[in-house]
Amino acid sequence: MMRTLMCGVLVVVLLAGTAWGDVVDAWIDYGLTGEDRPASALVEASDFRMRLRGVDPAEAEAMLWALARRGEVEPQTLLDVSMLARIPERTRLAAVMSLAEYPKEESYVYLLALVATGAAEDSVFERLVTWRAILAMPKPDMRSVSISPDKMVLAHWVQEPSEEDRGLWPLYLAAVYQVGEAIASRKPPGHELGDATRLASVEAADVWGYRFMDSERPALERVLTTRIDVNFRVVDMRDAFGSDQPGVAELALLTVQERLGVEDRAALLGWLRAQEGERAMRSALLLGTLNAWGGGPMLVPRDLPESLDGYGQLLRASDQAEALPHVAVQFARADSSAAGACLLVLLERGYFSEAMGLLFPLEGEPVLDVRDWLVEERGWHLLEKHLPEGSPGFWLYGDEAVQAFQLRVLKRWWGLAVERGGVAERGVIR
């Protein structure tokens, strides 16, 4: 659903152009480390803005991001670049994205101007500019009683668009996500925009609160609602443990790990083992692997189906610090449908390096479609929880092109961390 809403609505030629090469990676590396800036007379040129017309958009994208991250280009310059019609659209959009690298006090007024201007525009490109500007804005403090400019400008976009103008849906959902409080939708459960609105509202929350629970809501929304509801009840998401929707069972198990104590998890495990069906049994095996409390793993059922043997192997190895990560990595590589579950086990059990190696291998392909896992299966909630503070970010509600760049940055960040022996505090590469 999210791919349809957020990536298929506004289509421009953003992913086309010259393939990313060494110079792009060099700029990303510079943005991450501040070392070995690529040689470029352009950066020091007085007509820097206009000379960007002749730079390959992929290189310009990485260069603007890196310079912004190092504080070597002024926010005003980025705003100017975003508005120059003779510069390639991908470069102009990169300038908007790069404004997010500045502290709020430096980028605030420029992003406000872009979001406010976008209210009067209806072209595909200008909507993309506005979409990125909304997400680049710092989240406003909605608990404050004052009416700040960011609240006012976002209030314009937190107005449910019409059924006909699907081009406004991504901007609206991004604004709902940024606002960070419950947004009511007039649409009933099962309506595409209504379900997406409620999901964005839940995912926007940065604190636990009282959340409305409705058994008719989609399983993904109910699991994420339960995760942040102060009135946590595992019964509200019991059916999620047997869900055939990718990622839902893993999010339910993540919620259990975060919200239940040892005794309550043991009771849930007993309930799961009493249920019929392979999916519930799979969740029981995963929960046992995540816990492995009290002197060893829970017993693997004798009548374990062959299709679940990989999960059984995880459980058998669950109390062996050396064996578990190896088993999980091999299982994920052998069965891509189990990769999300293996990533859950690795991250929650503290095997961060092994999980990152599956997502961003230095050689070869990842064990799954990383963007699909992060967005469609909401793996971002799991990964974000374990990333060190200050690590490169990812816009869950961003357009597909900006997400592709952010994934490239995350991969380079992890590759440099491996080369240099790890990550220090605040996500800084050693």
N, C-alpha and C positions, 0 to 999 in steps of 0.2 A: 504493500500500500504506500509506504513512504517513498519508494522510488517513483511511483506514478505521480504522487502529489508534488514532490519536491524536485524531481529531475526531468520529468517529461513535460512540464508545463511551460517553462521558459527555455526555448532552444535557440542558442546562438552558436557561432563557430568558435568555441573556447578551447576545445581539446584538439583542434586541428593545428597545423603548422609544423615547424621543424621539430623532430624528435629531441627529447632532452638529452644532452650530452655532458661531457666532462666539465664544460664551463658552467653549466647550471648547477651541477653538484658542488663545484668549487665555491660558488656563491652561497649555496646552502651551508656548506661547511664553515664558511667565514661567518655567516650569521649565527651559527651555533657556538663557535669557539672564539671568534674575534681574532683569529690568526690567519696569516697568509691571504690577505685580500687579493683577489684577482686583479691583474694589471688592467686598468681602464682609464684612458684619458677622459672619457665621457663624464666620470663622476666629478672631476674637478672643473669641468667646463662651465663657463658662465651661462651658456645656453643649454644647460643640461636637459631641461624640459623638452625643448624642441628637437634635440638630437635623439631623443628616445624613439622618434619616428622610424629611424633606420636600424633599430636594434630588434633582433628576433624576439617576439613576444615571450617565448619560454624563458629566454635569458633575462629579459627585462623583469619578468615576474619574480624570479629568484633574486635578482639584484636589488629590486626595490624592497622586497621583504627583508633581505639581509641588512641593507643600509638602515632601514627603519628599526630593526632589532638592535643594531649597534648604536642607534641614535645619531646617525651620520647624514640624515636627510631630514629637512624640516617638514612638519605636518602640513604647513602651507604649501610646500612644493608638491606633496602628494595630492593635496586637494586640487591644485592647479592641473596636475597631470590627469586626474580623473575627469576633468572638464574640457580638455583639449580635443576637439573633434578630429584633428589630423593625426592623432596618435592611435595605433591599433587598439581595438576594443579590449582585447585580453590584457594589454598593458594598463589601460585605464582602470579596469576592474582590479588588477593587481595592486594598484595604488590605494584603492579603497580597502582591500584586505589588509594591506600593510599598516594602515592607521591603527589597527587593533594592537600593534606591538608597542604603542606608546601608553604611558600612564594616563589615567583619566583626565588629570588636570591639563595635559598637553594635547590630547586628541578630541576632547569633549566638544568644543565649539565647532570643530570642522565636521565631525560626524553628525552633529545636530543639523548643520546646514545641509548636508547631503540628504538626510532623512526628510527634512522639511521640504526641500526642493522636490524630492521624488513624489510628494503628494499631488503635484500638478502635472506629472508626466505619465504617459501611458504607453511608451514604446517598450519593446522587449528589452533593449539594452538598458534604458533608464530604470526599468523595474529591477534588473539584476544589480545595478549600482545601489539602489535603495535596499534591496534584500541584503547585500553584503554590509552596507552601512548599519543597518539595524542590528546585525549580529556582531559587528565590530564595537558597537556601543557597550560600555560597562552596564551591567544590570542596575537599574535604579533602585533605591531603597524604598520599596513600597510600604514599609511600615512607618515611614515618616509621614507626618500629617501635612507637610508643606507641599505645595504644587510646584515642583521643579520643572525646568524646561524639558528634561528628558521624559518625564511623565507625560507632559502635554503632547510632545511630538509622537510618542508611542501610542498615546490614547487614540490618535487618528487611525492608526493601523490595527488596533485591537477592536475593530468593528467588522463583524462577520460579513464577508463579501457575498455577492450574489452567486447563484448557481451557475450563471452563464459566464461570469468573468473568472475562469479558473486560473488565469494568469496572475491574479491577485492572491490566490490561496497561499503560495509559499511565503509571501511577505507577511500575510496575516498570521500564519503559524509561527514564523520567526519572531514576530512581535509578541505573541502570546507566550512563547518560550522565554523571551527577554523580560517580560513584565514580572514573572515569578510569583503570581498568585492565581487562585482559582478563577477561571473564566467560564462562565456558563454558556452553553450552546443551546440554541433553540431546536437543534436537530435531534431526533430520537436515536437511541442505540441502533447501530447498523447503517447509519448514514455516513458516507465516506468523510465528509468534512466535519460532521459532528464528532465522530470517533477520533479523528485526528486532533481536533480542538481540545477535547478532554485529555487526550494523551499528552499533548504539548503542555497543557496546564499542570498536569501531574509532574511531568519531567522538569518543569521550571522551578519547582519548589526546592528551596535550599534548607528548609527546616521541617521538622515533623509538625504535623498539625492534625486537625480534625478533617477527615476526608469523607465525602459522600460515597458510599459503596452501593452498587446496584448489580444484582446477579445477572442482569441482562447485558451488562457491558462486556466488550471483548476481553478475552483472557489476559492479553498483554497489559491492557489498561488496569485490570483488577489486580494483577500481581504488582505492578509499579505503584498503584494506589496503596495497597497493603503495606508495601515497603516503607512508606513515609507516614502512615496513619498512626496517631498516638493510641488509637483503640485497636491495636494489632490483634487480629484473629486469624490463625492459620486456616481455619475452616473457610474463610473467604476466598482462598485460592487452592483448595484441595484438588479441584479438577485439573489445575495447571500441571500437577505432577504427572498426569497421564496424557497431557496434550500432545497432539501430533504437529502443532505449529512450531517451527524451528525457534529455538531460543527460549521459549516460554518456561519449560521445566527447569532450565538452568537458572533463569531469573528467580523462579520460585525457591529453588535451593539456595541461591545467594541470599535471598530475603530471610530464609530460615536461619542461615549462619549468622546473619546480622542481628536478628531480633529474638531468637530463642536461646534459652540456656541449655545445658547439657541434658538435664532430665526431660525437658520438653522435646528436645530433638530425639531422644531415645523413644519417647512415646509416639512421636510421629513416625519414626522408623518402624516401630511395631505395627502401626496402622497401615503403612505402605506395604509391608510384607504380607499383610492379610488381603490386599486387593488383588483382583484378577487383571490379567493383561500384562504384556511385556513392557509397556511404557511405564506403568507404575512400578514394576520390578526394577526397571532400569534406574528410576529415581531412588529406589531403596538402596541399590548398590552404590550409586553415587553419594548418597547421604552417608552411608557407612564409610566410604572412602574419605570423605571430607572430615568426618569426625575421628574415627579410629581411636576412640577414647577407652580408658579403663583396661589397659593391659593387652590390647590387640584388636584386630578387625572383627567385625560381626561375621558370623558364619555365612558362607555362600550357600544358597539353596541347592539341595542335591539335584533337583529337577531343572536346573538352569538351562534355558534354551540355548542352542548353539549360537544363535544370533546375538546373544548377550554375553558370550564368553569373554569378549574383550573387557566388558565392565566387571565381570567376575575376576579377571586378572588384576584389574585396578584394585579391587577390594582385597584380594589376597596379598597384594604388595603394600597395602595402605599404612602398615606400621613399620615399614622398612625405608628409612630415609634415603638410602642409596638406590633401592630398586624402584620405588614409586615413580620418580621423574622419568626414568628410563622406560618403564612400561607405558606411562602416559604418552610420551613422545612417540614411541613406536606405534602405539594404537592409533594416535591421531594421524600419523603418516600412512598407515595402512587403510584407514577408513575415514574418509573426509566427513561423513555424516556424524562421526563421533568427535570431530575436532573441537566443537564448541564445548562439549562436556569435558574433554581433556584439558582445555584451557581453563575452565572453571576450577578443576582440581588443582592444576599447577599453580594458578594465581592465589587461590585461597589457602593452599597448603604452604605457600611461601617460596615456590620455585619460579621466581620472576624471570630469570635469565632463560630458562627452558621455554617458558611461554613466549617470550619475545623472539626467541629463535625460531619458533614455529610460525609466528606472524610475519616476521621480517628477517628471513634467512639471508645470510651474507651471500650464499650461492643457491641457485635453484629457486623454485616457486614456493610460496606459502602453502600451508596445508588446506586452506580454504580461501574463498573470496573475501579478503579482509574487509573491504567496504561493506559488503552484504552482511558480514557478521557484526560489524560495528553499528550499522544503521538498521537493517531489516530485522536482525535478531537482537538488537540492543546490547551487543557485547560491549559497547562503549561504557556502559555503566559499570561493568566489571573491570575493564582495563583502566579506566580513569581512576577508580578507587585505589589501584596499586601503582600508578605512575608517581614518581617523586614530584613534589611540589616544584613548579618552575619548568617542568617538561614541556615540550611543544604541545600545543593544543589541537583539538579537532572539533569542527563545528557540526554537531549532530544534525542541526537544521539548516546547514549550508547547501549551496548548489553543488552539483557533482564535480564541477571543475575545481572549485576551491577545496573540496574534500580530497581530490586526487593530489593536489599540491601538498596538502597537509599530511597525507599519507607518505608522500615522498620525503618530507622533512622528518617525520617520525622514523622512517627507515634509515635515513642518514644519521640521525641522532643516535639510534641504537648501534649502527655500524661503527660510529666513532667511539661509542662507549665500550664496545667490545675491543677495539684496537687499543684503547688507552687504559683499559683495566677497570672500567666501571663508571658509575655516576656518583658524584658527591652530593652534598645537601643542595636542596632547591633545584634539582634536576640538572646541575652543572656537570658537564663532561670533565673528567679528571685531566 
